[in-house]
Amino acid sequence: MSLNYTAIVKKDGDWWLGWIEEVPGVNAQEKTKPKLMASLKDVLAEALDGLVPIRKLATVSKGVK
């Protein structure tokens, strides 16, 4: 399954700033645009990895009373 995400990217002075529109908290800043895009991909991957255990826990706990 392939999901698409929107990277918002801006240059502010000497820095490139960016965030992923669909996932709050996924943001980065770097000196170059290629480094920024790599950082955003890394942070997004970490954020999505963190969601997997939460989803599994929610599924397992449905039958627990």
PQR file of N, CA, C, O and H, with PARSE charges and radii, in Angstrom:
ATOM      1  N   MET A   1       0.850  -1.173   0.000 -0.4000 1.5000
ATOM      2  CA  MET A   1       0.000   0.000   0.000 -0.0000 2.0000
ATOM      3  C   MET A   1       0.899   1.240   0.000  0.5500 1.7000
ATOM      4  O   MET A   1       1.826   1.345   0.803 -0.5500 1.4000
ATOM      5  N   SER A   2       0.622   2.148  -0.882 -0.4000 1.5000
ATOM      6  CA  SER A   2       1.397   3.374  -0.996 -0.0000 2.0000
ATOM      7  C   SER A   2       0.510   4.566  -0.636  0.5500 1.7000
ATOM      8  O   SER A   2      -0.568   4.746  -1.204 -0.5500 1.4000
ATOM      9  H   SER A   2      -0.132   2.062  -1.534  0.4000 1.0000
ATOM     10  N   LEU A   3       0.974   5.367   0.307 -0.4000 1.5000
ATOM     11  CA  LEU A   3       0.255   6.570   0.700 -0.0000 2.0000
ATOM     12  C   LEU A   3       1.041   7.787   0.249  0.5500 1.7000
ATOM     13  O   LEU A   3       2.272   7.762   0.220 -0.5500 1.4000
ATOM     14  H   LEU A   3       1.849   5.221   0.768  0.4000 1.0000
ATOM     15  N   ASN A   4       0.345   8.833  -0.099 -0.4000 1.5000
ATOM     16  CA  ASN A   4       0.983  10.083  -0.494 -0.0000 2.0000
ATOM     17  C   ASN A   4       0.761  11.132   0.588  0.5500 1.7000
ATOM     18  O   ASN A   4      -0.327  11.237   1.153 -0.5500 1.4000
ATOM     19  H   ASN A   4      -0.654   8.853  -0.076  0.4000 1.0000
ATOM     20  N   TYR A   5       1.798  11.901   0.865 -0.4000 1.5000
ATOM     21  CA  TYR A   5       1.729  12.970   1.850 -0.0000 2.0000
ATOM     22  C   TYR A   5       2.188  14.267   1.200  0.5500 1.7000
ATOM     23  O   TYR A   5       2.950  14.249   0.234 -0.5500 1.4000
ATOM     24  H   TYR A   5       2.682  11.816   0.406  0.4000 1.0000
ATOM     25  N   THR A   6       1.723  15.386   1.730 -0.4000 1.5000
ATOM     26  CA  THR A   6       2.042  16.694   1.173 -0.0000 2.0000
ATOM     27  C   THR A   6       3.104  17.381   2.024  0.5500 1.7000
ATOM     28  O   THR A   6       2.883  17.646   3.206 -0.5500 1.4000
ATOM     29  H   THR A   6       1.104  15.400   2.515  0.4000 1.0000
ATOM     30  N   ALA A   7       4.251  17.667   1.425 -0.4000 1.5000
ATOM     31  CA  ALA A   7       5.308  18.412   2.108 -0.0000 2.0000
ATOM     32  C   ALA A   7       5.160  19.889   1.763  0.5500 1.7000
ATOM     33  O   ALA A   7       5.181  20.263   0.591 -0.5500 1.4000
ATOM     34  H   ALA A   7       4.430  17.452   0.465  0.4000 1.0000
ATOM     35  N   ILE A   8       5.013  20.715   2.773 -0.4000 1.5000
ATOM     36  CA  ILE A   8       4.996  22.161   2.601 -0.0000 2.0000
ATOM     37  C   ILE A   8       6.436  22.627   2.858  0.5500 1.7000
ATOM     38  O   ILE A   8       6.996  22.364   3.923 -0.5500 1.4000
ATOM     39  H   ILE A   8       4.996  20.411   3.726  0.4000 1.0000
ATOM     40  N   VAL A   9       7.026  23.316   1.887 -0.4000 1.5000
ATOM     41  CA  VAL A   9       8.434  23.699   1.957 -0.0000 2.0000
ATOM     42  C   VAL A   9       8.570  25.196   1.695  0.5500 1.7000
ATOM     43  O   VAL A   9       7.993  25.733   0.749 -0.5500 1.4000
ATOM     44  H   VAL A   9       6.572  23.530   1.022  0.4000 1.0000
ATOM     45  N   LYS A  10       9.352  25.864   2.562 -0.4000 1.5000
ATOM     46  CA  LYS A  10       9.591  27.305   2.413 -0.0000 2.0000
ATOM     47  C   LYS A  10      11.055  27.603   2.689  0.5500 1.7000
ATOM     48  O   LYS A  10      11.704  26.919   3.481 -0.5500 1.4000
ATOM     49  H   LYS A  10       9.821  25.429   3.331  0.4000 1.0000
ATOM     50  N   LYS A  11      11.561  28.621   2.032 -0.4000 1.5000
ATOM     51  CA  LYS A  11      12.910  29.108   2.333 -0.0000 2.0000
ATOM     52  C   LYS A  11      12.767  30.373   3.175  0.5500 1.7000
ATOM     53  O   LYS A  11      12.045  31.297   2.800 -0.5500 1.4000
ATOM     54  H   LYS A  11      11.034  29.176   1.388  0.4000 1.0000
ATOM     55  N   ASP A  12      13.457  30.409   4.314 -0.4000 1.5000
ATOM     56  CA  ASP A  12      13.415  31.557   5.214 -0.0000 2.0000
ATOM     57  C   ASP A  12      14.856  31.963   5.529  0.5500 1.7000
ATOM     58  O   ASP A  12      15.517  31.353   6.370 -0.5500 1.4000
ATOM     59  H   ASP A  12      14.044  29.658   4.618  0.4000 1.0000
ATOM     60  N   GLY A  13      15.320  32.981   4.853 -0.4000 1.5000
ATOM     61  CA  GLY A  13      16.724  33.381   5.008 -0.0000 2.0000
ATOM     62  C   GLY A  13      17.630  32.293   4.463  0.5500 1.7000
ATOM     63  O   GLY A  13      17.514  31.895   3.304 -0.5500 1.4000
ATOM     64  H   GLY A  13      14.784  33.476   4.169  0.4000 1.0000
ATOM     65  N   ASP A  14      18.536  31.815   5.311 -0.4000 1.5000
ATOM     66  CA  ASP A  14      19.464  30.753   4.912 -0.0000 2.0000
ATOM     67  C   ASP A  14      18.917  29.354   5.156  0.5500 1.7000
ATOM     68  O   ASP A  14      19.584  28.371   4.833 -0.5500 1.4000
ATOM     69  H   ASP A  14      18.631  32.138   6.252  0.4000 1.0000
ATOM     70  N   TRP A  15      17.726  29.245   5.714 -0.4000 1.5000
ATOM     71  CA  TRP A  15      17.179  27.947   6.109 -0.0000 2.0000
ATOM     72  C   TRP A  15      16.021  27.511   5.227  0.5500 1.7000
ATOM     73  O   TRP A  15      15.251  28.336   4.737 -0.5500 1.4000
ATOM     74  H   TRP A  15      17.184  30.044   5.976  0.4000 1.0000
ATOM     75  N   TRP A  16      15.909  26.208   5.033 -0.4000 1.5000
ATOM     76  CA  TRP A  16      14.740  25.598   4.409 -0.0000 2.0000
ATOM     77  C   TRP A  16      13.893  25.006   5.531  0.5500 1.7000
ATOM     78  O   TRP A  16      14.400  24.260   6.369 -0.5500 1.4000
ATOM     79  H   TRP A  16      16.535  25.537   5.431  0.4000 1.0000
ATOM     80  N   LEU A  17      12.611  25.338   5.546 -0.4000 1.5000
ATOM     81  CA  LEU A  17      11.671  24.860   6.556 -0.0000 2.0000
ATOM     82  C   LEU A  17      10.612  24.009   5.872  0.5500 1.7000
ATOM     83  O   LEU A  17      10.211  24.300   4.745 -0.5500 1.4000
ATOM     84  H   LEU A  17      12.200  25.944   4.865  0.4000 1.0000
ATOM     85  N   GLY A  18      10.162  22.968   6.544 -0.4000 1.5000
ATOM     86  CA  GLY A  18       9.128  22.149   5.943 -0.0000 2.0000
ATOM     87  C   GLY A  18       8.360  21.346   6.964  0.5500 1.7000
ATOM     88  O   GLY A  18       8.830  21.103   8.075 -0.5500 1.4000
ATOM     89  H   GLY A  18      10.488  22.732   7.460  0.4000 1.0000
ATOM     90  N   TRP A  19       7.154  20.935   6.563 -0.4000 1.5000
ATOM     91  CA  TRP A  19       6.322  20.076   7.402 -0.0000 2.0000
ATOM     92  C   TRP A  19       5.420  19.250   6.508  0.5500 1.7000
ATOM     93  O   TRP A  19       5.201  19.574   5.341 -0.5500 1.4000
ATOM     94  H   TRP A  19       6.772  21.133   5.660  0.4000 1.0000
ATOM     95  N   ILE A  20       4.900  18.171   7.083 -0.4000 1.5000
ATOM     96  CA  ILE A  20       3.970  17.305   6.369 -0.0000 2.0000
ATOM     97  C   ILE A  20       2.563  17.724   6.781  0.5500 1.7000
ATOM     98  O   ILE A  20       2.200  17.664   7.956 -0.5500 1.4000
ATOM     99  H   ILE A  20       5.078  17.907   8.031  0.4000 1.0000
ATOM    100  N   GLU A  21       1.794  18.141   5.813 -0.4000 1.5000
ATOM    101  CA  GLU A  21       0.476  18.721   6.069 -0.0000 2.0000
ATOM    102  C   GLU A  21      -0.461  17.758   6.805  0.5500 1.7000
ATOM    103  O   GLU A  21      -1.207  18.180   7.688 -0.5500 1.4000
ATOM    104  H   GLU A  21       2.088  18.190   4.859  0.4000 1.0000
ATOM    105  N   GLU A  22      -0.428  16.488   6.454 -0.4000 1.5000
ATOM    106  CA  GLU A  22      -1.397  15.529   6.989 -0.0000 2.0000
ATOM    107  C   GLU A  22      -1.027  14.950   8.349  0.5500 1.7000
ATOM    108  O   GLU A  22      -1.860  14.300   8.980 -0.5500 1.4000
ATOM    109  H   GLU A  22       0.178  16.145   5.737  0.4000 1.0000
ATOM    110  N   VAL A  23       0.204  15.170   8.819 -0.4000 1.5000
ATOM    111  CA  VAL A  23       0.649  14.546  10.075 -0.0000 2.0000
ATOM    112  C   VAL A  23       1.214  15.619  11.005  0.5500 1.7000
ATOM    113  O   VAL A  23       2.349  16.058  10.822 -0.5500 1.4000
ATOM    114  H   VAL A  23       0.880  15.698   8.306  0.4000 1.0000
ATOM    115  N   PRO A  24       0.434  16.045  12.000 -0.5600 1.5000
ATOM    116  CA  PRO A  24       0.906  17.071  12.931  0.2800 2.0000
ATOM    117  C   PRO A  24       2.206  16.644  13.619  0.5500 1.7000
ATOM    118  O   PRO A  24       2.366  15.484  13.997 -0.5500 1.4000
ATOM    119  N   GLY A  25       3.117  17.585  13.772 -0.4000 1.5000
ATOM    120  CA  GLY A  25       4.365  17.319  14.468 -0.0000 2.0000
ATOM    121  C   GLY A  25       5.499  16.859  13.574  0.5500 1.7000
ATOM    122  O   GLY A  25       6.638  16.763  14.029 -0.5500 1.4000
ATOM    123  H   GLY A  25       2.987  18.528  13.465  0.4000 1.0000
ATOM    124  N   VAL A  26       5.215  16.572  12.317 -0.4000 1.5000
ATOM    125  CA  VAL A  26       6.278  16.162  11.389 -0.0000 2.0000
ATOM    126  C   VAL A  26       6.791  17.423  10.698  0.5500 1.7000
ATOM    127  O   VAL A  26       6.164  17.941   9.774 -0.5500 1.4000
ATOM    128  H   VAL A  26       4.289  16.650  11.947  0.4000 1.0000
ATOM    129  N   ASN A  27       7.948  17.910  11.164 -0.4000 1.5000
ATOM    130  CA  ASN A  27       8.538  19.119  10.597 -0.0000 2.0000
ATOM    131  C   ASN A  27      10.055  19.052  10.723  0.5500 1.7000
ATOM    132  O   ASN A  27      10.598  18.253  11.487 -0.5500 1.4000
ATOM    133  H   ASN A  27       8.458  17.489  11.915  0.4000 1.0000
ATOM    134  N   ALA A  28      10.721  19.901   9.963 -0.4000 1.5000
ATOM    135  CA  ALA A  28      12.185  19.925   9.988 -0.0000 2.0000
ATOM    136  C   ALA A  28      12.686  21.244   9.427  0.5500 1.7000
ATOM    137  O   ALA A  28      11.939  21.991   8.795 -0.5500 1.4000
ATOM    138  H   ALA A  28      10.280  20.549   9.343  0.4000 1.0000
ATOM    139  N   GLN A  29      13.964  21.518   9.667 -0.4000 1.5000
ATOM    140  CA  GLN A  29      14.635  22.652   9.035 -0.0000 2.0000
ATOM    141  C   GLN A  29      16.062  22.228   8.731  0.5500 1.7000
ATOM    142  O   GLN A  29      16.708  21.551   9.531 -0.5500 1.4000
ATOM    143  H   GLN A  29      14.570  20.911  10.180  0.4000 1.0000
ATOM    144  N   GLU A  30      16.541  22.636   7.568 -0.4000 1.5000
ATOM    145  CA  GLU A  30      17.886  22.281   7.122 -0.0000 2.0000
ATOM    146  C   GLU A  30      18.455  23.430   6.283  0.5500 1.7000
ATOM    147  O   GLU A  30      17.724  24.339   5.887 -0.5500 1.4000
ATOM    148  H   GLU A  30      16.016  23.186   6.919  0.4000 1.0000
ATOM    149  N   LYS A  31      19.730  23.382   6.023 -0.4000 1.5000
ATOM    150  CA  LYS A  31      20.399  24.420   5.227 -0.0000 2.0000
ATOM    151  C   LYS A  31      20.170  24.244   3.728  0.5500 1.7000
ATOM    152  O   LYS A  31      20.300  25.207   2.971 -0.5500 1.4000
ATOM    153  H   LYS A  31      20.324  22.644   6.345  0.4000 1.0000
ATOM    154  N   THR A  32      19.829  23.018   3.280 -0.4000 1.5000
ATOM    155  CA  THR A  32      19.584  22.786   1.856 -0.0000 2.0000
ATOM    156  C   THR A  32      18.247  22.080   1.672  0.5500 1.7000
ATOM    157  O   THR A  32      17.773  21.372   2.561 -0.5500 1.4000
ATOM    158  H   THR A  32      19.724  22.236   3.894  0.4000 1.0000
ATOM    159  N   LYS A  33      17.655  22.282   0.516 -0.4000 1.5000
ATOM    160  CA  LYS A  33      16.371  21.641   0.235 -0.0000 2.0000
ATOM    161  C   LYS A  33      16.491  20.114   0.184  0.5500 1.7000
ATOM    162  O   LYS A  33      15.627  19.433   0.737 -0.5500 1.4000
ATOM    163  H   LYS A  33      18.040  22.857  -0.206  0.4000 1.0000
ATOM    164  N   PRO A  34      17.517  19.547  -0.451 -0.5600 1.5000
ATOM    165  CA  PRO A  34      17.629  18.083  -0.443  0.2800 2.0000
ATOM    166  C   PRO A  34      17.751  17.497   0.969  0.5500 1.7000
ATOM    167  O   PRO A  34      17.166  16.455   1.264 -0.5500 1.4000
ATOM    168  N   LYS A  35      18.515  18.170   1.840 -0.4000 1.5000
ATOM    169  CA  LYS A  35      18.632  17.698   3.229 -0.0000 2.0000
ATOM    170  C   LYS A  35      17.291  17.813   3.949  0.5500 1.7000
ATOM    171  O   LYS A  35      16.936  16.943   4.745 -0.5500 1.4000
ATOM    172  H   LYS A  35      18.990  19.017   1.601  0.4000 1.0000
ATOM    173  N   LEU A  36      16.548  18.880   3.673 -0.4000 1.5000
ATOM    174  CA  LEU A  36      15.231  19.049   4.284 -0.0000 2.0000
ATOM    175  C   LEU A  36      14.303  17.913   3.878  0.5500 1.7000
ATOM    176  O   LEU A  36      13.622  17.336   4.725 -0.5500 1.4000
ATOM    177  H   LEU A  36      16.837  19.587   3.027  0.4000 1.0000
ATOM    178  N   MET A  37      14.270  17.588   2.590 -0.4000 1.5000
ATOM    179  CA  MET A  37      13.385  16.524   2.117 -0.0000 2.0000
ATOM    180  C   MET A  37      13.757  15.183   2.747  0.5500 1.7000
ATOM    181  O   MET A  37      12.876  14.396   3.097 -0.5500 1.4000
ATOM    182  H   MET A  37      14.823  18.056   1.902  0.4000 1.0000
ATOM    183  N   ALA A  38      15.055  14.920   2.893 -0.4000 1.5000
ATOM    184  CA  ALA A  38      15.503  13.680   3.534 -0.0000 2.0000
ATOM    185  C   ALA A  38      15.077  13.657   5.002  0.5500 1.7000
ATOM    186  O   ALA A  38      14.618  12.628   5.499 -0.5500 1.4000
ATOM    187  H   ALA A  38      15.770  15.558   2.609  0.4000 1.0000
ATOM    188  N   SER A  39      15.226  14.787   5.695 -0.4000 1.5000
ATOM    189  CA  SER A  39      14.828  14.864   7.105 -0.0000 2.0000
ATOM    190  C   SER A  39      13.329  14.669   7.268  0.5500 1.7000
ATOM    191  O   SER A  39      12.889  13.973   8.183 -0.5500 1.4000
ATOM    192  H   SER A  39      15.599  15.622   5.291  0.4000 1.0000
ATOM    193  N   LEU A  40      12.542  15.277   6.387 -0.4000 1.5000
ATOM    194  CA  LEU A  40      11.090  15.115   6.461 -0.0000 2.0000
ATOM    195  C   LEU A  40      10.697  13.654   6.268  0.5500 1.7000
ATOM    196  O   LEU A  40       9.817  13.151   6.966 -0.5500 1.4000
ATOM    197  H   LEU A  40      12.900  15.842   5.644  0.4000 1.0000
ATOM    198  N   LYS A  41      11.341  12.974   5.330 -0.4000 1.5000
ATOM    199  CA  LYS A  41      11.047  11.550   5.102 -0.0000 2.0000
ATOM    200  C   LYS A  41      11.384  10.732   6.340  0.5500 1.7000
ATOM    201  O   LYS A  41      10.624   9.841   6.718 -0.5500 1.4000
ATOM    202  H   LYS A  41      12.057  13.382   4.763  0.4000 1.0000
ATOM    203  N   ASP A  42      12.517  11.025   6.976 -0.4000 1.5000
ATOM    204  CA  ASP A  42      12.917  10.300   8.183 -0.0000 2.0000
ATOM    205  C   ASP A  42      11.938  10.531   9.334  0.5500 1.7000
ATOM    206  O   ASP A  42      11.519   9.590  10.008 -0.5500 1.4000
ATOM    207  H   ASP A  42      13.134  11.749   6.669  0.4000 1.0000
ATOM    208  N   VAL A  43      11.583  11.797   9.548 -0.4000 1.5000
ATOM    209  CA  VAL A  43      10.668  12.129  10.650 -0.0000 2.0000
ATOM    210  C   VAL A  43       9.280  11.526  10.396  0.5500 1.7000
ATOM    211  O   VAL A  43       8.637  11.034  11.323 -0.5500 1.4000
ATOM    212  H   VAL A  43      11.923  12.562   9.002  0.4000 1.0000
ATOM    213  N   LEU A  44       8.826  11.564   9.149 -0.4000 1.5000
ATOM    214  CA  LEU A  44       7.537  10.958   8.807 -0.0000 2.0000
ATOM    215  C   LEU A  44       7.567   9.460   9.057  0.5500 1.7000
ATOM    216  O   LEU A  44       6.616   8.909   9.612 -0.5500 1.4000
ATOM    217  H   LEU A  44       9.348  11.963   8.396  0.4000 1.0000
ATOM    218  N   ALA A  45       8.640   8.792   8.657 -0.4000 1.5000
ATOM    219  CA  ALA A  45       8.756   7.351   8.880 -0.0000 2.0000
ATOM    220  C   ALA A  45       8.704   7.029  10.374  0.5500 1.7000
ATOM    221  O   ALA A  45       8.036   6.078  10.779 -0.5500 1.4000
ATOM    222  H   ALA A  45       9.412   9.239   8.206  0.4000 1.0000
ATOM    223  N   GLU A  46       9.403   7.813  11.189 -0.4000 1.5000
ATOM    224  CA  GLU A  46       9.371   7.603  12.638 -0.0000 2.0000
ATOM    225  C   GLU A  46       7.977   7.819  13.205  0.5500 1.7000
ATOM    226  O   GLU A  46       7.529   7.057  14.062 -0.5500 1.4000
ATOM    227  H   GLU A  46       9.946   8.586  10.860  0.4000 1.0000
ATOM    228  N   ALA A  47       7.292   8.848  12.737 -0.4000 1.5000
ATOM    229  CA  ALA A  47       5.939   9.132  13.220 -0.0000 2.0000
ATOM    230  C   ALA A  47       4.983   7.998  12.858  0.5500 1.7000
ATOM    231  O   ALA A  47       4.165   7.583  13.679 -0.5500 1.4000
ATOM    232  H   ALA A  47       7.656   9.467  12.041  0.4000 1.0000
ATOM    233  N   LEU A  48       5.088   7.501  11.636 -0.4000 1.5000
ATOM    234  CA  LEU A  48       4.199   6.422  11.201 -0.0000 2.0000
ATOM    235  C   LEU A  48       4.528   5.116  11.906  0.5500 1.7000
ATOM    236  O   LEU A  48       3.620   4.342  12.211 -0.5500 1.4000
ATOM    237  H   LEU A  48       5.753   7.838  10.969  0.4000 1.0000
ATOM    238  N   ASP A  49       5.817   4.849  12.176 -0.4000 1.5000
ATOM    239  CA  ASP A  49       6.200   3.659  12.939 -0.0000 2.0000
ATOM    240  C   ASP A  49       5.594   3.699  14.328  0.5500 1.7000
ATOM    241  O   ASP A  49       5.196   2.664  14.861 -0.5500 1.4000
ATOM    242  H   ASP A  49       6.554   5.478  11.928  0.4000 1.0000
ATOM    243  N   GLY A  50       5.519   4.877  14.916 -0.4000 1.5000
ATOM    244  CA  GLY A  50       4.946   5.027  16.248 -0.0000 2.0000
ATOM    245  C   GLY A  50       3.460   4.745  16.283  0.5500 1.7000
ATOM    246  O   GLY A  50       2.927   4.411  17.341 -0.5500 1.4000
ATOM    247  H   GLY A  50       5.842   5.718  14.482  0.4000 1.0000
ATOM    248  N   LEU A  51       2.774   4.868  15.159 -0.4000 1.5000
ATOM    249  CA  LEU A  51       1.337   4.620  15.120 -0.0000 2.0000
ATOM    250  C   LEU A  51       0.989   3.137  15.098  0.5500 1.7000
ATOM    251  O   LEU A  51      -0.090   2.750  15.546 -0.5500 1.4000
ATOM    252  H   LEU A  51       3.206   5.139  14.299  0.4000 1.0000
ATOM    253  N   VAL A  52       1.879   2.314  14.587 -0.4000 1.5000
ATOM    254  CA  VAL A  52       1.586   0.886  14.441 -0.0000 2.0000
ATOM    255  C   VAL A  52       1.290   0.225  15.785  0.5500 1.7000
ATOM    256  O   VAL A  52       0.274  -0.460  15.893 -0.5500 1.4000
ATOM    257  H   VAL A  52       2.756   2.629  14.223  0.4000 1.0000
ATOM    258  N   PRO A  53       2.126   0.393  16.821 -0.5600 1.5000
ATOM    259  CA  PRO A  53       1.810  -0.236  18.107  0.2800 2.0000
ATOM    260  C   PRO A  53       0.496   0.268  18.706  0.5500 1.7000
ATOM    261  O   PRO A  53      -0.223  -0.494  19.354 -0.5500 1.4000
ATOM    262  N   ILE A  54       0.181   1.544  18.493 -0.4000 1.5000
ATOM    263  CA  ILE A  54      -1.076   2.086  19.018 -0.0000 2.0000
ATOM    264  C   ILE A  54      -2.254   1.400  18.341  0.5500 1.7000
ATOM    265  O   ILE A  54      -3.224   1.045  19.010 -0.5500 1.4000
ATOM    266  H   ILE A  54       0.765   2.163  17.968  0.4000 1.0000
ATOM    267  N   ARG A  55      -2.189   1.210  17.044 -0.4000 1.5000
ATOM    268  CA  ARG A  55      -3.263   0.531  16.322 -0.0000 2.0000
ATOM    269  C   ARG A  55      -3.403  -0.907  16.798  0.5500 1.7000
ATOM    270  O   ARG A  55      -4.519  -1.387  16.999 -0.5500 1.4000
ATOM    271  H   ARG A  55      -1.401   1.499  16.501  0.4000 1.0000
ATOM    272  N   LYS A  56      -2.272  -1.608  16.982 -0.4000 1.5000
ATOM    273  CA  LYS A  56      -2.320  -2.993  17.450 -0.0000 2.0000
ATOM    274  C   LYS A  56      -2.916  -3.056  18.850  0.5500 1.7000
ATOM    275  O   LYS A  56      -3.744  -3.922  19.132 -0.5500 1.4000
ATOM    276  H   LYS A  56      -1.365  -1.219  16.819  0.4000 1.0000
ATOM    277  N   LEU A  57      -2.508  -2.153  19.722 -0.4000 1.5000
ATOM    278  CA  LEU A  57      -3.023  -2.129  21.082 -0.0000 2.0000
ATOM    279  C   LEU A  57      -4.527  -1.892  21.086  0.5500 1.7000
ATOM    280  O   LEU A  57      -5.250  -2.541  21.841 -0.5500 1.4000
ATOM    281  H   LEU A  57      -1.836  -1.449  19.492  0.4000 1.0000
ATOM    282  N   ALA A  58      -5.007  -0.977  20.259 -0.4000 1.5000
ATOM    283  CA  ALA A  58      -6.439  -0.695  20.188 -0.0000 2.0000
ATOM    284  C   ALA A  58      -7.194  -1.922  19.720  0.5500 1.7000
ATOM    285  O   ALA A  58      -8.284  -2.202  20.220 -0.5500 1.4000
ATOM    286  H   ALA A  58      -4.420  -0.450  19.646  0.4000 1.0000
ATOM    287  N   THR A  59      -6.639  -2.660  18.774 -0.4000 1.5000
ATOM    288  CA  THR A  59      -7.283  -3.855  18.260 -0.0000 2.0000
ATOM    289  C   THR A  59      -7.319  -4.947  19.326  0.5500 1.7000
ATOM    290  O   THR A  59      -8.348  -5.600  19.501 -0.5500 1.4000
ATOM    291  H   THR A  59      -5.754  -2.433  18.368  0.4000 1.0000
ATOM    292  N   VAL A  60      -6.225  -5.152  20.033 -0.4000 1.5000
ATOM    293  CA  VAL A  60      -6.145  -6.191  21.050 -0.0000 2.0000
ATOM    294  C   VAL A  60      -7.034  -5.870  22.235  0.5500 1.7000
ATOM    295  O   VAL A  60      -7.648  -6.772  22.807 -0.5500 1.4000
ATOM    296  H   VAL A  60      -5.389  -4.621  19.891  0.4000 1.0000
ATOM    297  N   SER A  61      -7.116  -4.609  22.614 -0.4000 1.5000
ATOM    298  CA  SER A  61      -7.850  -4.249  23.831 -0.0000 2.0000
ATOM    299  C   SER A  61      -9.377  -4.214  23.634  0.5500 1.7000
ATOM    300  O   SER A  61     -10.113  -4.042  24.605 -0.5500 1.4000
ATOM    301  H   SER A  61      -6.618  -3.877  22.149  0.4000 1.0000
ATOM    302  N   LYS A  62      -9.854  -4.372  22.412 -0.4000 1.5000
ATOM    303  CA  LYS A  62     -11.306  -4.349  22.192 -0.0000 2.0000
ATOM    304  C   LYS A  62     -12.010  -5.455  22.954  0.5500 1.7000
ATOM    305  O   LYS A  62     -13.125  -5.259  23.437 -0.5500 1.4000
ATOM    306  H   LYS A  62      -9.256  -4.512  21.623  0.4000 1.0000
ATOM    307  N   GLY A  63     -11.378  -6.614  23.070 -0.4000 1.5000
ATOM    308  CA  GLY A  63     -12.016  -7.739  23.755 -0.0000 2.0000
ATOM    309  C   GLY A  63     -11.741  -7.805  25.238  0.5500 1.7000
ATOM    310  O   GLY A  63     -12.236  -8.705  25.915 -0.5500 1.4000
ATOM    311  H   GLY A  63     -10.472  -6.773  22.678  0.4000 1.0000
ATOM    312  N   VAL A  64     -10.959  -6.868  25.764 -0.4000 1.5000
ATOM    313  CA  VAL A  64     -10.595  -6.879  27.181 -0.0000 2.0000
ATOM    314  C   VAL A  64     -11.628  -6.115  27.985  0.5500 1.7000
ATOM    315  O   VAL A  64     -12.042  -5.017  27.613 -0.5500 1.4000
ATOM    316  H   VAL A  64     -10.556  -6.136  25.214  0.4000 1.0000
ATOM    317  N   LYS A  65     -12.042  -6.717  29.104 -0.4000 1.5000
ATOM    318  CA  LYS A  65     -13.015  -6.043  29.983 -0.0000 2.0000
ATOM    319  C   LYS A  65     -12.425  -5.787  31.337  0.5500 1.7000
ATOM    320  O   LYS A  65     -13.095  -5.229  32.207 -0.5500 1.4000
ATOM    321  H   LYS A  65     -11.706  -7.609  29.407  0.4000 1.0000
TER
END
